[in-house]
Amino acid sequence: MANTQNASEKRPEMGIRDALNVWRAAQNFFENVSDPDLVDFAIYDMEAARRRYMYMLKRMRVGEYESGVNGGTDKE
């Protein structure tokens, strides 16, 4: 898992893309869940994935990746 985290730190667009894929998968699970006991979990999971994606987009928009701790070396 550390390798994935390092890759997304070097290429933030990959992390955003991964977050979007997780959100879409959570939406798909919610739309297809049939067990009433899993509905609450599906809602929670979908909302958490959405918030992670929105947070990462916001960080990208305000330029945190470009002017981060590494002095802008994150942008290639």
PyMOL Python script that loads the backbone (N, CA, C, O; Angstrom):
from pymol import cmd

cmd.read_pdbstr("""\
ATOM      1  N   MET A   1       0.814  -1.187   0.000  1.00  0.00           N
ATOM      2  CA  MET A   1       0.000   0.000   0.000  1.00  0.00           C
ATOM      3  C   MET A   1       0.860   1.254   0.000  1.00  0.00           C
ATOM      4  O   MET A   1       0.451   2.285  -0.534  1.00  0.00           O
ATOM      5  N   ALA A   2       2.033   1.179   0.585  1.00  0.00           N
ATOM      6  CA  ALA A   2       2.929   2.335   0.614  1.00  0.00           C
ATOM      7  C   ALA A   2       3.340   2.736  -0.794  1.00  0.00           C
ATOM      8  O   ALA A   2       3.517   3.923  -1.070  1.00  0.00           O
ATOM      9  N   ASN A   3       3.493   1.768  -1.687  1.00  0.00           N
ATOM     10  CA  ASN A   3       3.854   2.082  -3.068  1.00  0.00           C
ATOM     11  C   ASN A   3       2.763   2.889  -3.751  1.00  0.00           C
ATOM     12  O   ASN A   3       3.060   3.826  -4.492  1.00  0.00           O
ATOM     13  N   THR A   4       1.511   2.541  -3.515  1.00  0.00           N
ATOM     14  CA  THR A   4       0.401   3.282  -4.099  1.00  0.00           C
ATOM     15  C   THR A   4       0.363   4.705  -3.561  1.00  0.00           C
ATOM     16  O   THR A   4       0.120   5.653  -4.308  1.00  0.00           O
ATOM     17  N   GLN A   5       0.600   4.845  -2.279  1.00  0.00           N
ATOM     18  CA  GLN A   5       0.585   6.179  -1.684  1.00  0.00           C
ATOM     19  C   GLN A   5       1.718   7.016  -2.256  1.00  0.00           C
ATOM     20  O   GLN A   5       1.506   8.186  -2.574  1.00  0.00           O
ATOM     21  N   ASN A   6       2.896   6.463  -2.393  1.00  0.00           N
ATOM     22  CA  ASN A   6       4.011   7.208  -2.962  1.00  0.00           C
ATOM     23  C   ASN A   6       3.733   7.608  -4.402  1.00  0.00           C
ATOM     24  O   ASN A   6       4.083   8.714  -4.815  1.00  0.00           O
ATOM     25  N   ALA A   7       3.117   6.735  -5.160  1.00  0.00           N
ATOM     26  CA  ALA A   7       2.797   7.045  -6.553  1.00  0.00           C
ATOM     27  C   ALA A   7       1.789   8.182  -6.628  1.00  0.00           C
ATOM     28  O   ALA A   7       1.913   9.064  -7.477  1.00  0.00           O
ATOM     29  N   SER A   8       0.786   8.171  -5.744  1.00  0.00           N
ATOM     30  CA  SER A   8      -0.221   9.233  -5.798  1.00  0.00           C
ATOM     31  C   SER A   8       0.348  10.552  -5.283  1.00  0.00           C
ATOM     32  O   SER A   8      -0.145  11.615  -5.659  1.00  0.00           O
ATOM     33  N   GLU A   9       1.374  10.510  -4.430  1.00  0.00           N
ATOM     34  CA  GLU A   9       2.013  11.748  -3.997  1.00  0.00           C
ATOM     35  C   GLU A   9       2.827  12.341  -5.140  1.00  0.00           C
ATOM     36  O   GLU A   9       2.891  13.563  -5.276  1.00  0.00           O
ATOM     37  N   LYS A  10       3.447  11.506  -5.956  1.00  0.00           N
ATOM     38  CA  LYS A  10       4.241  11.993  -7.075  1.00  0.00           C
ATOM     39  C   LYS A  10       3.357  12.460  -8.218  1.00  0.00           C
ATOM     40  O   LYS A  10       3.684  13.430  -8.902  1.00  0.00           O
ATOM     41  N   ARG A  11       2.261  11.789  -8.425  1.00  0.00           N
ATOM     42  CA  ARG A  11       1.329  12.126  -9.494  1.00  0.00           C
ATOM     43  C   ARG A  11      -0.070  12.259  -8.891  1.00  0.00           C
ATOM     44  O   ARG A  11      -0.827  11.289  -8.840  1.00  0.00           O
ATOM     45  N   PRO A  12      -0.404  13.459  -8.440  1.00  0.00           N
ATOM     46  CA  PRO A  12      -1.694  13.633  -7.768  1.00  0.00           C
ATOM     47  C   PRO A  12      -2.887  13.293  -8.639  1.00  0.00           C
ATOM     48  O   PRO A  12      -3.927  12.879  -8.126  1.00  0.00           O
ATOM     49  N   GLU A  13      -2.758  13.461  -9.949  1.00  0.00           N
ATOM     50  CA  GLU A  13      -3.886  13.128 -10.815  1.00  0.00           C
ATOM     51  C   GLU A  13      -4.206  11.641 -10.757  1.00  0.00           C
ATOM     52  O   GLU A  13      -5.357  11.252 -10.954  1.00  0.00           O
ATOM     53  N   MET A  14      -3.209  10.803 -10.489  1.00  0.00           N
ATOM     54  CA  MET A  14      -3.460   9.368 -10.341  1.00  0.00           C
ATOM     55  C   MET A  14      -4.258   9.104  -9.068  1.00  0.00           C
ATOM     56  O   MET A  14      -5.164   8.271  -9.063  1.00  0.00           O
ATOM     57  N   GLY A  15      -3.926   9.805  -7.998  1.00  0.00           N
ATOM     58  CA  GLY A  15      -4.671   9.649  -6.761  1.00  0.00           C
ATOM     59  C   GLY A  15      -6.107  10.111  -6.910  1.00  0.00           C
ATOM     60  O   GLY A  15      -7.025   9.501  -6.362  1.00  0.00           O
ATOM     61  N   ILE A  16      -6.297  11.187  -7.650  1.00  0.00           N
ATOM     62  CA  ILE A  16      -7.649  11.691  -7.893  1.00  0.00           C
ATOM     63  C   ILE A  16      -8.429  10.702  -8.742  1.00  0.00           C
ATOM     64  O   ILE A  16      -9.604  10.445  -8.481  1.00  0.00           O
ATOM     65  N   ARG A  17      -7.791  10.158  -9.740  1.00  0.00           N
ATOM     66  CA  ARG A  17      -8.443   9.170 -10.602  1.00  0.00           C
ATOM     67  C   ARG A  17      -8.824   7.928  -9.794  1.00  0.00           C
ATOM     68  O   ARG A  17      -9.914   7.380  -9.961  1.00  0.00           O
ATOM     69  N   ASP A  18      -7.921   7.492  -8.922  1.00  0.00           N
ATOM     70  CA  ASP A  18      -8.217   6.343  -8.065  1.00  0.00           C
ATOM     71  C   ASP A  18      -9.391   6.647  -7.139  1.00  0.00           C
ATOM     72  O   ASP A  18     -10.268   5.804  -6.949  1.00  0.00           O
ATOM     73  N   ALA A  19      -9.410   7.844  -6.567  1.00  0.00           N
ATOM     74  CA  ALA A  19     -10.497   8.236  -5.676  1.00  0.00           C
ATOM     75  C   ALA A  19     -11.827   8.263  -6.429  1.00  0.00           C
ATOM     76  O   ALA A  19     -12.856   7.858  -5.887  1.00  0.00           O
ATOM     77  N   LEU A  20     -11.809   8.736  -7.668  1.00  0.00           N
ATOM     78  CA  LEU A  20     -13.027   8.748  -8.477  1.00  0.00           C
ATOM     79  C   LEU A  20     -13.507   7.322  -8.749  1.00  0.00           C
ATOM     80  O   LEU A  20     -14.704   7.043  -8.682  1.00  0.00           O
ATOM     81  N   ASN A  21     -12.579   6.434  -9.051  1.00  0.00           N
ATOM     82  CA  ASN A  21     -12.942   5.033  -9.295  1.00  0.00           C
ATOM     83  C   ASN A  21     -13.540   4.383  -8.051  1.00  0.00           C
ATOM     84  O   ASN A  21     -14.488   3.604  -8.152  1.00  0.00           O
ATOM     85  N   VAL A  22     -12.990   4.701  -6.879  1.00  0.00           N
ATOM     86  CA  VAL A  22     -13.528   4.172  -5.625  1.00  0.00           C
ATOM     87  C   VAL A  22     -14.935   4.712  -5.396  1.00  0.00           C
ATOM     88  O   VAL A  22     -15.823   3.973  -4.971  1.00  0.00           O
ATOM     89  N   TRP A  23     -15.140   5.991  -5.674  1.00  0.00           N
ATOM     90  CA  TRP A  23     -16.465   6.596  -5.513  1.00  0.00           C
ATOM     91  C   TRP A  23     -17.474   5.932  -6.452  1.00  0.00           C
ATOM     92  O   TRP A  23     -18.590   5.609  -6.045  1.00  0.00           O
ATOM     93  N   ARG A  24     -17.078   5.732  -7.697  1.00  0.00           N
ATOM     94  CA  ARG A  24     -17.977   5.082  -8.661  1.00  0.00           C
ATOM     95  C   ARG A  24     -18.318   3.658  -8.235  1.00  0.00           C
ATOM     96  O   ARG A  24     -19.460   3.218  -8.367  1.00  0.00           O
ATOM     97  N   ALA A  25     -17.321   2.944  -7.723  1.00  0.00           N
ATOM     98  CA  ALA A  25     -17.566   1.580  -7.250  1.00  0.00           C
ATOM     99  C   ALA A  25     -18.529   1.590  -6.062  1.00  0.00           C
ATOM    100  O   ALA A  25     -19.395   0.722  -5.954  1.00  0.00           O
ATOM    101  N   ALA A  26     -18.376   2.569  -5.176  1.00  0.00           N
ATOM    102  CA  ALA A  26     -19.281   2.677  -4.026  1.00  0.00           C
ATOM    103  C   ALA A  26     -20.700   3.002  -4.487  1.00  0.00           C
ATOM    104  O   ALA A  26     -21.668   2.475  -3.938  1.00  0.00           O
ATOM    105  N   GLN A  27     -20.827   3.868  -5.490  1.00  0.00           N
ATOM    106  CA  GLN A  27     -22.150   4.188  -6.032  1.00  0.00           C
ATOM    107  C   GLN A  27     -22.776   2.943  -6.659  1.00  0.00           C
ATOM    108  O   GLN A  27     -23.963   2.676  -6.469  1.00  0.00           O
ATOM    109  N   ASN A  28     -21.990   2.200  -7.389  1.00  0.00           N
ATOM    110  CA  ASN A  28     -22.477   0.982  -8.025  1.00  0.00           C
ATOM    111  C   ASN A  28     -22.948  -0.029  -6.971  1.00  0.00           C
ATOM    112  O   ASN A  28     -23.996  -0.656  -7.121  1.00  0.00           O
ATOM    113  N   PHE A  29     -22.156  -0.173  -5.908  1.00  0.00           N
ATOM    114  CA  PHE A  29     -22.549  -1.083  -4.836  1.00  0.00           C
ATOM    115  C   PHE A  29     -23.877  -0.646  -4.218  1.00  0.00           C
ATOM    116  O   PHE A  29     -24.764  -1.468  -3.989  1.00  0.00           O
ATOM    117  N   PHE A  30     -24.005   0.657  -3.950  1.00  0.00           N
ATOM    118  CA  PHE A  30     -25.249   1.182  -3.369  1.00  0.00           C
ATOM    119  C   PHE A  30     -26.446   0.905  -4.280  1.00  0.00           C
ATOM    120  O   PHE A  30     -27.511   0.505  -3.810  1.00  0.00           O
ATOM    121  N   GLU A  31     -26.266   1.118  -5.572  1.00  0.00           N
ATOM    122  CA  GLU A  31     -27.364   0.924  -6.518  1.00  0.00           C
ATOM    123  C   GLU A  31     -27.776  -0.540  -6.644  1.00  0.00           C
ATOM    124  O   GLU A  31     -28.909  -0.841  -7.020  1.00  0.00           O
ATOM    125  N   ASN A  32     -26.861  -1.441  -6.330  1.00  0.00           N
ATOM    126  CA  ASN A  32     -27.144  -2.859  -6.525  1.00  0.00           C
ATOM    127  C   ASN A  32     -27.320  -3.654  -5.237  1.00  0.00           C
ATOM    128  O   ASN A  32     -27.600  -4.852  -5.287  1.00  0.00           O
ATOM    129  N   VAL A  33     -27.160  -3.014  -4.098  1.00  0.00           N
ATOM    130  CA  VAL A  33     -27.290  -3.740  -2.840  1.00  0.00           C
ATOM    131  C   VAL A  33     -28.736  -4.165  -2.643  1.00  0.00           C
ATOM    132  O   VAL A  33     -29.659  -3.380  -2.864  1.00  0.00           O
ATOM    133  N   SER A  34     -28.927  -5.401  -2.228  1.00  0.00           N
ATOM    134  CA  SER A  34     -30.287  -5.893  -2.027  1.00  0.00           C
ATOM    135  C   SER A  34     -30.557  -6.271  -0.571  1.00  0.00           C
ATOM    136  O   SER A  34     -31.712  -6.422  -0.174  1.00  0.00           O
ATOM    137  N   ASP A  35     -29.522  -6.419   0.206  1.00  0.00           N
ATOM    138  CA  ASP A  35     -29.675  -6.771   1.614  1.00  0.00           C
ATOM    139  C   ASP A  35     -29.921  -5.505   2.433  1.00  0.00           C
ATOM    140  O   ASP A  35     -29.067  -4.619   2.472  1.00  0.00           O
ATOM    141  N   PRO A  36     -31.071  -5.414   3.080  1.00  0.00           N
ATOM    142  CA  PRO A  36     -31.383  -4.207   3.864  1.00  0.00           C
ATOM    143  C   PRO A  36     -30.328  -3.877   4.917  1.00  0.00           C
ATOM    144  O   PRO A  36     -30.134  -2.709   5.255  1.00  0.00           O
ATOM    145  N   ASP A  37     -29.655  -4.888   5.432  1.00  0.00           N
ATOM    146  CA  ASP A  37     -28.618  -4.649   6.436  1.00  0.00           C
ATOM    147  C   ASP A  37     -27.390  -3.958   5.851  1.00  0.00           C
ATOM    148  O   ASP A  37     -26.600  -3.374   6.592  1.00  0.00           O
ATOM    149  N   LEU A  38     -27.224  -4.017   4.542  1.00  0.00           N
ATOM    150  CA  LEU A  38     -26.063  -3.395   3.902  1.00  0.00           C
ATOM    151  C   LEU A  38     -26.334  -2.000   3.365  1.00  0.00           C
ATOM    152  O   LEU A  38     -25.406  -1.316   2.932  1.00  0.00           O
ATOM    153  N   VAL A  39     -27.575  -1.569   3.385  1.00  0.00           N
ATOM    154  CA  VAL A  39     -27.908  -0.257   2.829  1.00  0.00           C
ATOM    155  C   VAL A  39     -27.187   0.860   3.585  1.00  0.00           C
ATOM    156  O   VAL A  39     -26.619   1.756   2.961  1.00  0.00           O
ATOM    157  N   ASP A  40     -27.204   0.818   4.907  1.00  0.00           N
ATOM    158  CA  ASP A  40     -26.515   1.852   5.689  1.00  0.00           C
ATOM    159  C   ASP A  40     -25.026   1.863   5.396  1.00  0.00           C
ATOM    160  O   ASP A  40     -24.423   2.926   5.251  1.00  0.00           O
ATOM    161  N   PHE A  41     -24.432   0.676   5.309  1.00  0.00           N
ATOM    162  CA  PHE A  41     -23.011   0.599   4.987  1.00  0.00           C
ATOM    163  C   PHE A  41     -22.744   1.203   3.611  1.00  0.00           C
ATOM    164  O   PHE A  41     -21.787   1.957   3.439  1.00  0.00           O
ATOM    165  N   ALA A  42     -23.576   0.878   2.645  1.00  0.00           N
ATOM    166  CA  ALA A  42     -23.385   1.376   1.284  1.00  0.00           C
ATOM    167  C   ALA A  42     -23.470   2.904   1.248  1.00  0.00           C
ATOM    168  O   ALA A  42     -22.696   3.555   0.546  1.00  0.00           O
ATOM    169  N   ILE A  43     -24.398   3.463   1.996  1.00  0.00           N
ATOM    170  CA  ILE A  43     -24.533   4.926   2.050  1.00  0.00           C
ATOM    171  C   ILE A  43     -23.287   5.542   2.677  1.00  0.00           C
ATOM    172  O   ILE A  43     -22.735   6.508   2.150  1.00  0.00           O
ATOM    173  N   TYR A  44     -22.852   4.993   3.784  1.00  0.00           N
ATOM    174  CA  TYR A  44     -21.664   5.497   4.477  1.00  0.00           C
ATOM    175  C   TYR A  44     -20.432   5.410   3.577  1.00  0.00           C
ATOM    176  O   TYR A  44     -19.656   6.359   3.473  1.00  0.00           O
ATOM    177  N   ASP A  45     -20.268   4.270   2.937  1.00  0.00           N
ATOM    178  CA  ASP A  45     -19.106   4.053   2.072  1.00  0.00           C
ATOM    179  C   ASP A  45     -19.115   5.008   0.879  1.00  0.00           C
ATOM    180  O   ASP A  45     -18.073   5.549   0.509  1.00  0.00           O
ATOM    181  N   MET A  46     -20.272   5.213   0.288  1.00  0.00           N
ATOM    182  CA  MET A  46     -20.399   6.104  -0.856  1.00  0.00           C
ATOM    183  C   MET A  46     -20.093   7.543  -0.459  1.00  0.00           C
ATOM    184  O   MET A  46     -19.400   8.257  -1.185  1.00  0.00           O
ATOM    185  N   GLU A  47     -20.605   7.964   0.684  1.00  0.00           N
ATOM    186  CA  GLU A  47     -20.365   9.336   1.143  1.00  0.00           C
ATOM    187  C   GLU A  47     -18.890   9.551   1.490  1.00  0.00           C
ATOM    188  O   GLU A  47     -18.327  10.601   1.183  1.00  0.00           O
ATOM    189  N   ALA A  48     -18.273   8.571   2.121  1.00  0.00           N
ATOM    190  CA  ALA A  48     -16.851   8.692   2.459  1.00  0.00           C
ATOM    191  C   ALA A  48     -16.002   8.782   1.190  1.00  0.00           C
ATOM    192  O   ALA A  48     -15.063   9.576   1.130  1.00  0.00           O
ATOM    193  N   ALA A  49     -16.321   7.988   0.195  1.00  0.00           N
ATOM    194  CA  ALA A  49     -15.583   8.016  -1.069  1.00  0.00           C
ATOM    195  C   ALA A  49     -15.787   9.354  -1.783  1.00  0.00           C
ATOM    196  O   ALA A  49     -14.847   9.907  -2.353  1.00  0.00           O
ATOM    197  N   ARG A  50     -17.005   9.865  -1.750  1.00  0.00           N
ATOM    198  CA  ARG A  50     -17.289  11.157  -2.382  1.00  0.00           C
ATOM    199  C   ARG A  50     -16.490  12.272  -1.710  1.00  0.00           C
ATOM    200  O   ARG A  50     -15.900  13.117  -2.382  1.00  0.00           O
ATOM    201  N   ARG A  51     -16.480  12.262  -0.395  1.00  0.00           N
ATOM    202  CA  ARG A  51     -15.759  13.314   0.330  1.00  0.00           C
ATOM    203  C   ARG A  51     -14.252  13.237   0.091  1.00  0.00           C
ATOM    204  O   ARG A  51     -13.587  14.268  -0.013  1.00  0.00           O
ATOM    205  N   ARG A  52     -13.720  12.043   0.005  1.00  0.00           N
ATOM    206  CA  ARG A  52     -12.288  11.895  -0.280  1.00  0.00           C
ATOM    207  C   ARG A  52     -11.965  12.459  -1.657  1.00  0.00           C
ATOM    208  O   ARG A  52     -10.983  13.183  -1.821  1.00  0.00           O
ATOM    209  N   TYR A  53     -12.783  12.132  -2.633  1.00  0.00           N
ATOM    210  CA  TYR A  53     -12.584  12.627  -3.995  1.00  0.00           C
ATOM    211  C   TYR A  53     -12.668  14.153  -4.038  1.00  0.00           C
ATOM    212  O   TYR A  53     -11.823  14.805  -4.652  1.00  0.00           O
ATOM    213  N   MET A  54     -13.685  14.723  -3.387  1.00  0.00           N
ATOM    214  CA  MET A  54     -13.851  16.174  -3.384  1.00  0.00           C
ATOM    215  C   MET A  54     -12.685  16.858  -2.672  1.00  0.00           C
ATOM    216  O   MET A  54     -12.231  17.917  -3.105  1.00  0.00           O
ATOM    217  N   TYR A  55     -12.203  16.265  -1.594  1.00  0.00           N
ATOM    218  CA  TYR A  55     -11.058  16.814  -0.868  1.00  0.00           C
ATOM    219  C   TYR A  55      -9.819  16.838  -1.756  1.00  0.00           C
ATOM    220  O   TYR A  55      -9.089  17.828  -1.786  1.00  0.00           O
ATOM    221  N   MET A  56      -9.588  15.756  -2.469  1.00  0.00           N
ATOM    222  CA  MET A  56      -8.410  15.688  -3.333  1.00  0.00           C
ATOM    223  C   MET A  56      -8.521  16.684  -4.484  1.00  0.00           C
ATOM    224  O   MET A  56      -7.527  17.309  -4.856  1.00  0.00           O
ATOM    225  N   LEU A  57      -9.710  16.838  -5.048  1.00  0.00           N
ATOM    226  CA  LEU A  57      -9.909  17.835  -6.111  1.00  0.00           C
ATOM    227  C   LEU A  57      -9.631  19.245  -5.591  1.00  0.00           C
ATOM    228  O   LEU A  57      -8.978  20.050  -6.255  1.00  0.00           O
ATOM    229  N   LYS A  58     -10.138  19.524  -4.400  1.00  0.00           N
ATOM    230  CA  LYS A  58      -9.936  20.843  -3.809  1.00  0.00           C
ATOM    231  C   LYS A  58      -8.446  21.111  -3.604  1.00  0.00           C
ATOM    232  O   LYS A  58      -7.967  22.205  -3.904  1.00  0.00           O
ATOM    233  N   ARG A  59      -7.723  20.137  -3.102  1.00  0.00           N
ATOM    234  CA  ARG A  59      -6.277  20.301  -2.905  1.00  0.00           C
ATOM    235  C   ARG A  59      -5.580  20.574  -4.231  1.00  0.00           C
ATOM    236  O   ARG A  59      -4.668  21.398  -4.298  1.00  0.00           O
ATOM    237  N   MET A  60      -6.004  19.890  -5.278  1.00  0.00           N
ATOM    238  CA  MET A  60      -5.398  20.082  -6.587  1.00  0.00           C
ATOM    239  C   MET A  60      -5.702  21.491  -7.104  1.00  0.00           C
ATOM    240  O   MET A  60      -4.830  22.154  -7.665  1.00  0.00           O
ATOM    241  N   ARG A  61      -6.935  21.939  -6.911  1.00  0.00           N
ATOM    242  CA  ARG A  61      -7.334  23.264  -7.413  1.00  0.00           C
ATOM    243  C   ARG A  61      -6.588  24.393  -6.725  1.00  0.00           C
ATOM    244  O   ARG A  61      -6.213  25.370  -7.373  1.00  0.00           O
ATOM    245  N   VAL A  62      -6.368  24.276  -5.431  1.00  0.00           N
ATOM    246  CA  VAL A  62      -5.684  25.348  -4.717  1.00  0.00           C
ATOM    247  C   VAL A  62      -4.178  25.239  -4.842  1.00  0.00           C
ATOM    248  O   VAL A  62      -3.450  26.074  -4.306  1.00  0.00           O
ATOM    249  N   GLY A  63      -3.708  24.234  -5.535  1.00  0.00           N
ATOM    250  CA  GLY A  63      -2.290  24.131  -5.841  1.00  0.00           C
ATOM    251  C   GLY A  63      -1.426  23.553  -4.746  1.00  0.00           C
ATOM    252  O   GLY A  63      -0.216  23.778  -4.734  1.00  0.00           O
ATOM    253  N   GLU A  64      -2.020  22.812  -3.824  1.00  0.00           N
ATOM    254  CA  GLU A  64      -1.219  22.227  -2.758  1.00  0.00           C
ATOM    255  C   GLU A  64      -0.200  21.243  -3.295  1.00  0.00           C
ATOM    256  O   GLU A  64       0.887  21.110  -2.734  1.00  0.00           O
ATOM    257  N   TYR A  65      -0.533  20.558  -4.365  1.00  0.00           N
ATOM    258  CA  TYR A  65       0.408  19.594  -4.918  1.00  0.00           C
ATOM    259  C   TYR A  65       1.587  20.300  -5.575  1.00  0.00           C
ATOM    260  O   TYR A  65       2.721  19.831  -5.482  1.00  0.00           O
ATOM    261  N   GLU A  66       1.328  21.421  -6.236  1.00  0.00           N
ATOM    262  CA  GLU A  66       2.387  22.129  -6.953  1.00  0.00           C
ATOM    263  C   GLU A  66       3.317  22.888  -6.017  1.00  0.00           C
ATOM    264  O   GLU A  66       4.519  22.970  -6.269  1.00  0.00           O
ATOM    265  N   SER A  67       2.774  23.438  -4.945  1.00  0.00           N
ATOM    266  CA  SER A  67       3.599  24.242  -4.044  1.00  0.00           C
ATOM    267  C   SER A  67       3.737  23.587  -2.684  1.00  0.00           C
ATOM    268  O   SER A  67       3.828  24.265  -1.661  1.00  0.00           O
ATOM    269  N   GLY A  68       3.750  22.269  -2.683  1.00  0.00           N
ATOM    270  CA  GLY A  68       3.794  21.504  -1.441  1.00  0.00           C
ATOM    271  C   GLY A  68       5.145  21.568  -0.755  1.00  0.00           C
ATOM    272  O   GLY A  68       5.968  22.436  -1.043  1.00  0.00           O
ATOM    273  N   VAL A  69       5.354  20.646   0.146  1.00  0.00           N
ATOM    274  CA  VAL A  69       6.540  20.595   0.991  1.00  0.00           C
ATOM    275  C   VAL A  69       7.818  20.488   0.163  1.00  0.00           C
ATOM    276  O   VAL A  69       8.865  20.985   0.577  1.00  0.00           O
ATOM    277  N   ASN A  70       7.744  19.859  -0.977  1.00  0.00           N
ATOM    278  CA  ASN A  70       8.934  19.628  -1.801  1.00  0.00           C
ATOM    279  C   ASN A  70       9.307  20.837  -2.648  1.00  0.00           C
ATOM    280  O   ASN A  70      10.161  20.723  -3.527  1.00  0.00           O
ATOM    281  N   GLY A  71       8.708  21.960  -2.416  1.00  0.00           N
ATOM    282  CA  GLY A  71       9.076  23.167  -3.150  1.00  0.00           C
ATOM    283  C   GLY A  71       8.680  23.138  -4.618  1.00  0.00           C
ATOM    284  O   GLY A  71       9.333  23.758  -5.457  1.00  0.00           O
ATOM    285  N   GLY A  72       7.614  22.420  -4.923  1.00  0.00           N
ATOM    286  CA  GLY A  72       7.131  22.383  -6.297  1.00  0.00           C
ATOM    287  C   GLY A  72       7.697  21.249  -7.114  1.00  0.00           C
ATOM    288  O   GLY A  72       7.439  21.180  -8.316  1.00  0.00           O
ATOM    289  N   THR A  73       8.458  20.355  -6.511  1.00  0.00           N
ATOM    290  CA  THR A  73       9.026  19.238  -7.277  1.00  0.00           C
ATOM    291  C   THR A  73       8.015  18.156  -7.550  1.00  0.00           C
ATOM    292  O   THR A  73       8.306  17.222  -8.296  1.00  0.00           O
ATOM    293  N   ASP A  74       6.809  18.252  -6.957  1.00  0.00           N
ATOM    294  CA  ASP A  74       5.785  17.246  -7.201  1.00  0.00           C
ATOM    295  C   ASP A  74       5.243  17.328  -8.619  1.00  0.00           C
ATOM    296  O   ASP A  74       4.762  16.328  -9.152  1.00  0.00           O
ATOM    297  N   LYS A  75       5.310  18.486  -9.232  1.00  0.00           N
ATOM    298  CA  LYS A  75       4.786  18.684 -10.579  1.00  0.00           C
ATOM    299  C   LYS A  75       5.855  18.283 -11.581  1.00  0.00           C
ATOM    300  O   LYS A  75       6.988  18.763 -11.540  1.00  0.00           O
ATOM    301  N   GLU A  76       5.464  17.390 -12.484  1.00  0.00           N
ATOM    302  CA  GLU A  76       6.435  16.935 -13.507  1.00  0.00           C
ATOM    303  C   GLU A  76       6.018  17.376 -14.877  1.00  0.00           C
ATOM    304  O   GLU A  76       6.708  17.088 -15.855  1.00  0.00           O
TER     305      GLU A  76
END
""", "prot")
cmd.dss("prot")
cmd.show_as("cartoon", "prot")
cmd.util.cbc("prot")
cmd.orient("prot")
